[in-house]
Amino acid sequence: MTTAISLQQWLVERGLTYQEADLWSEFISDALLLLEDGHSLLRTPQEWRSFLGGCKTTRPTEPEITSGLGDRMRRLRNDAEIDSNRDRIHVSYESPTPGDERHGNRKSKADFRFERKFEAGRAVAFVMEAKPLRTPGDITGRYLATDGLGCFIERQPPYSKELAAGMVAYAFTNPSTWLTALMTALSGGVAASRMAPIELGLQRTSLASDHGRPGLGLDALTVLHAVLDFADESVAD
């Protein structure tokens, strides 16, 4: 496996200045940490029972999980200390795509959108799309498909025009195996110009891949990949 490098260094190699890369890497790392902490909160026995009580069945769907995660991330953000990094992040879920002129149910929506204003006044967004993983075929059939990763590199307008975005897998089976399988798929049929494990700080890592967007007339996109454990056996009562 390729040796992990920092997200800041990865972005510098994309052409950002060290200052730009530092701002972006801090923002992305904070967004992913909020997602991870929202997942940890949702999966506590009390929160999980409360969440399932609002679902149609005891087998929650992808939209239901997105809603449950989004609600808890908002709570964590709002309960954070006033001087914490989370106070600088706005988080929303089922977020409408900027530039999509369709309306109502026809308007495309990304699963998560994290926004932050940098000191220079520019507002930036880190958008994430979620897909469930149950069988090996779901990697190419859903996660890396047109309505998965394709939402950022094929769809017009794309879910995000920023230099980085995220994909998150809801792993309903064998959560520890998916990242390796995803790396294999990204190094195969999917056009990833670069891929490697990335250090996010606080002893946290992610997987990053770069993808060209020539059909959209946009610069390449760096995608950060995350896998969240939703296997039934991982919940202890």
LINMOGI-V167692 format. One line per field, one symbol per residue. psi: psi as a letter, one per 30 degrees, with the letter a starting at -180 (. if undefined). A space follows every 10 residues. Layout:
# LINMOGI-V167692
psi = ???
This chain:
# LINMOGI-V167692
psi = kkkklleeee eeffglleee eeeeeeeeee eeeeeeeeee eegkeeeeee effglelgik leeeeeeeee eeeeeeeffl kfglffffkk kllhkkkkfj gllbffkkkl ekjkkkklff fkklkjkkkk kkjeleffee feegaegcef fffekjllfk glfkalkkkj jfkhfffeee eeeeeffcfk ijfkklkkkf lhhkllkkkk klheffglll kkkkkkkkjg keffjk.
